[in-house]
């Protein structure tokens, strides 16, 4: 005949097993959510970058030409780091002008 203490130990072990499984499930769900969030963020970034190619008027360029332009531009900027601020200003001016043009339509 099992003792009350043995019964209590058995119930506690069973409860611990259930809690452990619940924790594993919660951890799995959190990991899946983090992975889905990362995929969404990556997709958003790619869409945003594609939009910038369109905004620059380069949507009709061949992908290899775009990559070549970016690589050559990065080489030039690496040789003259102050050029980045000039490129940024030029890009901001262009994006602001586009936004203003859309606002008037």
C-alpha angles and dihedrals in degrees: 000000000000117000125239088249092054090049091050091050091050092049091047091050090050091049091048090051091052092047091048090052091048090051092050090050092048091049091049091050092048091050091049091049092049090049092049091047090051091049091050092049091049092049091048091051092050092049090049092051090049089052090053091053088053092045089054090054093245100116092112094054119107112256091241090054091051092050090047091051091050094046094048091045091051090050091052093047091049088058092048109026092181087068089075092071090050091050090048092052091048091049094047091049091051094047092047091050090050091049091049091049091051091048091057093052 
